Amino acid sequence: MNSDMITIDVQKTQHSRLPGLDINNLPFGKVFSDHMYLAEYHDGKWGRTRIVPFGNLHMSPASSVMHYGQSIFEGLKAYRSDEGNVVIFRPTANQKRLNVSAQRMAMPDVPENVFMEGLNELIRIDQNWVPTGDGRSLYIRPFLFATDDYIGVKPSDSYMFMIIASPVGDYYGHPLRVKIEKTFFRAVEGGVGFVKASGNYGRSLYPSALAKKDGYDQLIWTDGREHKYVEESGTMNLMFIIGDKLITPSLSDTILAGITRDSVLTIARDWGLKVEERRIEVDEVIAGLKDGSLKEAFGTGTAATVAHIYEIGYEGVDYKLPELTSNSFSERVDKELDNIRRGRVEDIHNWVHKVC
Ligand SMILES: Cc1ncc(COP(=O)(O)O)c(C=O)c1O
């Protein structure tokens, strides 16, 4: 497919599931919009693209994705602006990051037109699935997976790129109690921690389940070599306000380059806050908790948005964080991001992409 514009075959559903559903009141990620987008890759090029009613896929049991894990994904959101428009937050950043993941996993790039035109058309068709309520949005899940029917370890020759969408509210809905993990690790240098490979999430489930048994909502991952530096948390990047600075682990090949992370750091710099992107020792976090210089800790991510941490567990001791106020940075930046998406303040960085 060489031309800039692609042709998408559209088959609309005769039976929308929307009537009868309260899309402002659904559990996260369990109900999907009426349609889905599919683009097929064969013989070294992208071919058929279509939008069809949401439904099951037919796949061979030999599909290589099920055996060797060539599977990557993205996560972004469409919002309803105060004026009633449907907008998507920074979609081209997701398209670019998908291709960073694709390269590391020996998969083909998804060209901008295959990604963006499919996304625009799907969200335009399913625009009534974008909720209106505060904190509500349409979560969008693009994903790419290997489809060769072949039992043998090699990069697949064929792939499917798809987009599905789900109306959502808060991912957590409450401040978090997190545990600094010292036994298991999420990523090591030279690995795939910096990409959104499905296997990164599968491998995190067992350690997270152990922490949940002890009442923690999430883990703070530490580096895989020494468990000495904090890295990230679940599906969020981590940020701390220590003294008068916003400090966050610098990006590396063990940390996902979060788009929310980048947005929060950009706003912080716009506001004149001192920002440090560097390695952060666990000891520095614990010392800040003990002497009170650590004022705020929070995660940033598309699903979780800005998620406050109220307690951090480390080596059997739980440390409480100070109460937040309306002046806390994480509160203010959370509001600012929402104001940008809803069109309440000027979008000076061109982050908001209008669909309709
Ligand atoms: C491991 C991990 N870290 C961080 C993030 C936050 O990234 P973003 O802000 O782009 O959603 C995510 C979510 O995609 C993630 O899965």
The ligand as an SDF file (V2000), in Angstrom:
LIG
                    3D

 16 16  0  0  0  0  0  0  0  0999 V2000
    4.5980   -0.3730   31.8040 C   0  0  0  0  0  0  0  0  0  0  0  0
    3.9530    0.9440   31.5650 C   0  0  0  0  0  0  0  0  0  0  0  0
    4.5570    2.0550   32.0120 N   0  0  0  0  0  0  0  0  0  0  0  0
    4.0210    3.2820   31.8110 C   0  0  0  0  0  0  0  0  0  0  0  0
    2.8230    3.4390   31.1450 C   0  0  0  0  0  0  0  0  0  0  0  0
    2.2640    4.8070   30.9030 C   0  0  0  0  0  0  0  0  0  0  0  0
    2.3110    5.1280   29.5400 O   0  0  0  0  0  0  0  0  0  0  0  0
    1.2740    6.1240   28.8960 P   0  0  0  0  0  0  0  0  0  0  0  0
    1.3460    7.3740   29.6840 O   0  0  0  0  0  0  0  0  0  0  0  0
    1.7540    6.3230   27.4900 O   0  0  0  0  0  0  0  0  0  0  0  0
   -0.0570    5.4910   28.9720 O   0  0  0  0  0  0  0  0  0  0  0  0
    2.1520    2.3050   30.6890 C   0  0  0  0  0  0  0  0  0  0  0  0
    0.8680    2.4370   29.9910 C   0  0  0  0  0  0  0  0  0  0  0  0
    0.8210    2.3620   28.7960 O   0  0  0  0  0  0  0  0  0  0  0  0
    2.7290    1.0280   30.8790 C   0  0  0  0  0  0  0  0  0  0  0  0
    2.1110   -0.0790   30.4510 O   0  0  0  0  0  0  0  0  0  0  0  0
  1  2  1  0
  2  3  1  0
  2 15  2  0
  3  4  2  0
  4  5  1  0
  5  6  1  0
  5 12  2  0
  6  7  1  0
  7  8  1  0
  8  9  2  0
  8 10  1  0
  8 11  1  0
 12 13  1  0
 12 15  1  0
 13 14  2  0
 15 16  1  0
M  END
$$$$
